[in-house]
Amino acid sequence: LVERYYLPAIVIARGAETSKASARSISGFNIIEAIRNSNKFLLNAGGHPMAAGFSINTELITNFKLRITDYAKEKITEEILERSLKVDMELSLKQADMELLGEISKLSPYGIGNPEPVFASTAEIGSIRTMGAEDKHLKLVVQSLRTTNSELPTRFEAVGFGMGKKAANLKPGDKIELAYSLSLNEYMGSKILQLKIKDLKNGRPD
């Protein structure tokens, strides 16, 4: 929910008498502070600025919701809602391989406090298509930039979930700046290294 809407999110498992909740936040909004501002409605609460949990009497959920919504309206600014993407390392596509994926997989499981590594590369688009219902997702074949005519480029499939609309502004041969994580695509017994797109833009950086 946080990734989709880029807003703090609280999910409550409603019980007959008591309910339990899990919360995640975005940078700049202290979720445990927000929850503890409504302590009078809670049975207990714990966590840190980016992730928290609590339990509550089910009959008080509506009261809690109203209180924390008012708190969020006071604290969340337009600056906080501006998405930012942290890139861990610039990488040549020629450096992206199964060995690298194996090494960074040792850092998993990923989540709050241990985000999945994000890389940035300059690439050339080989092909473009959309997929999924209503062409919601973007699928590219991208390749490394050649420094000589005889050099064979390194090619990868790159998938951008929810990025289908970007296809209209892209064409084969475009040079793009790509931010991505590495993933393994397993299909019918074959394993292919795939780029999971976080963001992209046309051209080289200024």
Phi, psi and chi 1 to 4 in degrees:
 res  aa     phi    psi   chi1   chi2   chi3   chi4
   1 LEU       -  -41.9  -68.4  173.8      -      -
   2 VAL   -64.5  -42.4  173.0      -      -      -
   3 GLU   -65.8  -37.9  -73.4 -171.6    4.5      -
   4 ARG   -72.0  -46.2  178.8  178.3  -64.1  179.5
   5 TYR  -104.8  -11.0  -61.1  110.3      -      -
   6 TYR    47.7   57.1 -156.9   67.2      -      -
   7 LEU  -141.9  151.6  -72.2  167.9      -      -
   8 PRO   -57.9  143.6  -21.0   32.6      -      -
   9 ALA  -134.0  139.4      -      -      -      -
  10 ILE  -127.0  127.3  -62.1  173.9      -      -
  11 VAL  -115.4  127.0  175.7      -      -      -
  12 ILE  -113.8  126.7  -60.5  177.6      -      -
  13 ALA   -88.8  104.8      -      -      -      -
  14 ARG   -76.8  126.7 -174.4 -175.4  -69.1  -91.8
  15 GLY  -109.9  172.0      -      -      -      -
  16 ALA   -62.2  -44.5      -      -      -      -
  17 GLU  -116.3  -42.6  -64.0 -177.1    3.0      -
  18 THR  -123.9  152.0   61.6      -      -      -
  19 SER  -130.4  152.1  -60.2      -      -      -
  20 LYS  -118.5  145.2  -67.7 -174.3  176.4 -178.2
  21 ALA  -132.2  151.6      -      -      -      -
  22 SER  -125.8  136.4  179.6      -      -      -
  23 ALA  -128.9  144.7      -      -      -      -
  24 ARG  -134.1  153.0  -62.3  -68.3 -176.2  -89.8
  25 SER  -128.9 -176.7 -164.9      -      -      -
  26 ILE  -117.6  161.4   57.4  176.7      -      -
  27 SER   -58.5  130.1 -179.9      -      -      -
  28 GLY   102.2  -10.3      -      -      -      -
  29 PHE  -123.5  113.6 -176.2   77.3      -      -
  30 ASN   -80.0  102.4 -171.6  -37.5      -      -
  31 ILE   -71.4  -36.2 -166.8   68.0      -      -
  32 ILE   -71.0  -34.0 -172.5   59.8      -      -
  33 GLU   -64.3  -40.7 -175.2  178.3  -82.6      -
  34 ALA   -63.7  -42.1      -      -      -      -
  35 ILE   -67.1  -43.7  -70.2  168.7      -      -
  36 ARG   -69.6  -17.8  -74.9  178.6  173.4  154.2
  37 ASN   -64.8  -18.4 -175.9   64.1      -      -
  38 SER  -111.5   30.1  -56.5      -      -      -
  39 ASN   -53.5  -33.7 -104.2  -16.6      -      -
  40 LYS   -63.4  -17.6   66.9  178.6 -177.5  179.4
  41 PHE   -95.1   -9.5  -59.0  122.3      -      -
  42 LEU  -103.0  154.8  -53.2  178.9      -      -
  43 LEU   -87.8  -40.2  -63.6  172.6      -      -
  44 ASN  -164.0  162.6   56.0   62.7      -      -
  45 ALA  -157.5  149.8      -      -      -      -
  46 GLY  -161.1  160.8      -      -      -      -
  47 GLY   147.0 -156.2      -      -      -      -
  48 HIS  -142.6  179.7   54.7   80.0      -      -
  49 PRO   -55.7  -26.4  -30.8   38.3      -      -
  50 MET  -102.9  -17.1  -65.7  -62.6  -70.2      -
  51 ALA  -152.4  140.7      -      -      -      -
  52 ALA  -156.4  172.1      -      -      -      -
  53 GLY  -150.1  159.7      -      -      -      -
  54 PHE  -161.3  165.1   61.7   88.7      -      -
  55 SER  -122.5  153.5   57.2      -      -      -
  56 ILE  -152.3  148.2 -175.2  172.9      -      -
  57 ASN   -64.9  129.8  -74.2  -34.0      -      -
  58 THR   -55.7  -36.8  -59.7      -      -      -
  59 GLU   -68.4  -12.6   63.1 -177.5   11.1      -
  60 LEU  -101.5    4.8  -63.8  177.6      -      -
  61 ILE   -59.9  -44.2  -70.7  176.6      -      -
  62 THR   -61.6  -42.8  -61.0      -      -      -
  63 ASN   -60.8  -45.0  -58.2   71.5      -      -
  64 PHE   -61.7  -43.9  168.8   79.7      -      -
  65 LYS   -59.5  -44.6  179.1 -179.1  177.1 -178.5
  66 LEU   -64.1  -42.1  -67.5  171.5      -      -
  67 ARG   -67.0  -47.4  176.6   68.8  175.2  -93.5
  68 ILE   -72.4  -28.8 -159.3  167.9      -      -
  69 THR   -65.6  -42.5  -60.8      -      -      -
  70 ASP   -62.5  -40.7  -72.6  -19.5      -      -
  71 TYR   -61.8  -45.1 -179.8   90.5      -      -
  72 ALA   -63.4  -38.8      -      -      -      -
  73 LYS   -62.6  -31.9  -73.1  178.3  179.7  177.5
  74 GLU   -75.7  -36.1  -68.2  178.1    6.2      -
  75 LYS   -95.5  -29.6  -60.9  -68.6 -175.5  178.5
  76 ILE   -85.2  119.9  -63.7  177.7      -      -
  77 THR  -106.3  170.3   62.9      -      -      -
  78 GLU   -61.6  -34.2  -70.2 -175.8    6.3      -
  79 GLU   -64.4  -40.3  -71.2   77.2   15.3      -
  80 ILE   -64.2  -35.3  -71.3  175.5      -      -
  81 LEU   -81.6   -1.6  -67.3  177.9      -      -
  82 GLU   -79.7  116.6 -172.4  172.9  -34.5      -
  83 ARG   -63.9  142.8  -74.7 -179.9 -178.9  -96.5
  84 SER  -133.4  149.1   61.1      -      -      -
  85 LEU  -125.4  122.2  177.4   64.5      -      -
  86 LYS   -91.3  120.4  179.8 -179.9 -179.5  -65.0
  87 VAL   -98.1  127.1  172.8      -      -      -
  88 ASP   -81.2  -30.7  -64.7  -74.3      -      -
  89 MET  -165.4  139.0 -178.2 -179.8  178.7      -
  90 GLU   -79.9  139.6  -70.2 -169.6   20.7      -
  91 LEU  -142.0  137.6 -165.9   72.6      -      -
  92 SER   -76.4  141.8  164.2      -      -      -
  93 LEU   -59.5  -24.1  -73.4 -176.3      -      -
  94 LYS   -68.9  -18.4  -67.3 -177.8  178.5  -62.4
  95 GLN   -88.9  -11.5  -64.1  172.7  -72.2      -
  96 ALA   -83.3  115.6      -      -      -      -
  97 ASP  -153.1  178.1   54.8   24.5      -      -
  98 MET   -62.4  -32.8  -71.9  -69.2 -167.6      -
  99 GLU   -64.5  -43.0 -177.7  178.3   -4.2      -
 100 LEU   -64.0  -43.4  176.6   59.7      -      -
 101 LEU   -59.0  -41.7  177.4   62.0      -      -
 102 GLY   -62.8  -38.9      -      -      -      -
 103 GLU   -67.8  -46.3  -71.9  -61.1  -47.6      -
 104 ILE   -73.9  -22.0   63.5  174.7      -      -
 105 SER   -65.2  -21.3  -65.8      -      -      -
 106 LYS   -67.2  -17.5  -64.5  175.1 -177.1  177.1
 107 LEU   -83.3  -12.0  -56.7  173.4      -      -
 108 SER   -74.2  164.5   63.2      -      -      -
 109 PRO   -77.4  147.5   28.6  -34.8      -      -
 110 TYR   -91.4  156.4  -53.6  118.6      -      -
 111 GLY   168.9 -163.0      -      -      -      -
 112 ILE   -58.5  128.5  -61.8  -65.3      -      -
 113 GLY    87.8  -15.9      -      -      -      -
 114 ASN  -143.7   70.5 -174.9   38.3      -      -
 115 PRO   -70.0  154.8   26.5  -34.8      -      -
 116 GLU   -65.8  135.1 -173.6  176.2   15.8      -
 117 PRO   -58.7  138.6  -24.8   34.7      -      -
 118 VAL  -119.0  132.2  175.2      -      -      -
 119 PHE  -114.4  160.2  -58.1  100.0      -      -
 120 ALA  -128.5  135.3      -      -      -      -
 121 SER  -142.6  150.9  -61.3      -      -      -
 122 THR   -92.1  132.6  -57.4      -      -      -
 123 ALA  -143.5  166.4      -      -      -      -
 124 GLU  -114.0  136.8 -179.9  179.9  -33.8      -
 125 ILE   -78.2  127.1  -63.1  177.4      -      -
 126 GLY   -92.8  -44.2      -      -      -      -
 127 SER  -152.3  159.9   64.9      -      -      -
 128 ILE  -137.0  137.8  -53.0  164.0      -      -
 129 ARG  -156.2  163.2   70.0 -179.9 -179.9   90.2
 130 THR  -109.3  161.8   54.8      -      -      -
 131 MET  -150.3  168.2   58.9 -175.7 -171.5      -
 132 GLY    86.1  173.7      -      -      -      -
 133 ALA   -60.4  133.0      -      -      -      -
 134 GLU    57.7   29.0  -59.8  178.6   -6.5      -
 135 ASP    52.2   43.4  -64.5  -36.2      -      -
 136 LYS   -72.6  -28.4 -172.0  174.9 -178.1  179.2
 137 HIS  -112.1  154.8  -49.4  -58.5      -      -
 138 LEU  -109.0  136.3  176.0   68.8      -      -
 139 LYS  -131.5  123.0 -171.7  168.2 -173.7  178.5
 140 LEU  -119.0  154.0  -54.5  176.0      -      -
 141 VAL  -106.6  122.2  171.9      -      -      -
 142 VAL  -118.7  155.0  -63.9      -      -      -
 143 GLN  -139.6  155.3   61.7 -172.8   36.0      -
 144 SER   -68.2  154.5   58.6      -      -      -
 145 LEU   -77.7  135.9  -57.3 -178.3      -      -
 146 ARG   -87.0  137.4  -70.6 -177.9  -68.9 -175.6
 147 THR   -94.9  -18.9   55.9      -      -      -
 148 THR  -137.3  158.3   64.8      -      -      -
 149 ASN   -66.2  -26.7  -70.4  -26.6      -      -
 150 SER   -86.4   -9.3   60.1      -      -      -
 151 GLU   -74.8  132.7 -178.5 -179.2   -5.3      -
 152 LEU   -87.2  125.7  -67.5  176.3      -      -
 153 PRO   -74.0  153.6   27.7  -34.2      -      -
 154 THR   -90.5  128.1  -59.5      -      -      -
 155 ARG  -115.0  145.8  -68.9 -172.8  174.5   89.2
 156 PHE  -142.2  151.5  -69.7  102.7      -      -
 157 GLU   -80.9  140.1  -71.7 -174.5  -10.2      -
 158 ALA  -131.4  128.7      -      -      -      -
 159 VAL  -118.0  130.5  177.0      -      -      -
 160 GLY  -117.8  103.5      -      -      -      -
 161 PHE   -73.6  129.9  -65.5  102.6      -      -
 162 GLY    77.0   11.1      -      -      -      -
 163 MET  -109.9   18.2  -62.6 -176.0 -178.4      -
 164 GLY   -55.6  -33.9      -      -      -      -
 165 LYS   -66.2  -21.5  -69.3 -177.8  179.3  179.0
 166 LYS   -67.9  -19.1  -70.0 -177.1  178.4  -68.6
 167 ALA   -60.3  -31.5      -      -      -      -
 168 ALA   -64.6  -23.2      -      -      -      -
 169 ASN  -105.4   13.4  -61.8  -44.5      -      -
 170 LEU  -122.7  155.1  -59.0  171.1      -      -
 171 LYS  -150.3  154.3   64.3 -178.4 -174.9  -60.3
 172 PRO   -55.8  138.3  -27.0   36.8      -      -
 173 GLY    97.2  -16.8      -      -      -      -
 174 ASP   -63.3  140.6  -80.8   -7.8      -      -
 175 LYS   -92.9  130.5  -69.4 -178.5  176.0   60.5
 176 ILE  -129.4  154.0   58.2  171.9      -      -
 177 GLU   -96.2  125.1  -68.7  -61.4  -45.8      -
 178 LEU  -121.1  128.3 -163.1   62.0      -      -
 179 ALA  -109.5  131.4      -      -      -      -
 180 TYR  -158.4  164.8   59.6   91.2      -      -
 181 SER  -115.8  160.0   59.5      -      -      -
 182 LEU   -92.1  138.7  -64.0  174.5      -      -
 183 SER  -142.1  163.6   63.9      -      -      -
 184 LEU  -108.9  121.5 -169.7   64.1      -      -
 185 ASN  -100.2  113.2 -177.8   20.9      -      -
 186 GLU  -105.8  122.0  -60.6 -173.6   52.6      -
 187 TYR  -145.8  120.6 -179.3   71.0      -      -
 188 MET    51.0   45.1  -63.6 -175.3   66.9      -
 189 GLY    86.1   -9.7      -      -      -      -
 190 SER  -100.2  149.5   64.1      -      -      -
 191 LYS  -121.3  123.3  -63.2 -179.9  179.5 -179.2
 192 ILE  -126.3  134.6  -59.9  172.2      -      -
 193 LEU   -73.8  129.3 -172.2   64.5      -      -
 194 GLN  -129.3  148.4 -171.1  175.2   69.7      -
 195 LEU   -97.0  128.5  -48.7 -175.4      -      -
 196 LYS  -100.6  106.0 -170.1  164.0   57.3  177.2
 197 ILE   -68.8  130.5  -57.9  171.6      -      -
 198 LYS   -98.4  -37.1  -58.2  -67.5 -175.0 -179.6
 199 ASP  -165.7  159.8 -162.7    8.4      -      -
 200 LEU  -154.3  155.3   63.5   85.2      -      -
 201 LYS  -148.7  153.5   65.9  176.9 -177.7  178.4
 202 ASN   -73.5  145.2  -71.8   62.6      -      -
 203 GLY    82.2  171.4      -      -      -      -
 204 ARG   -83.5  157.9  -64.3  175.5  178.4  -89.8
 205 PRO   -67.5  153.4   23.5  -32.0      -      -
 206 ASP   -66.9      -  -63.7  -28.8      -      -
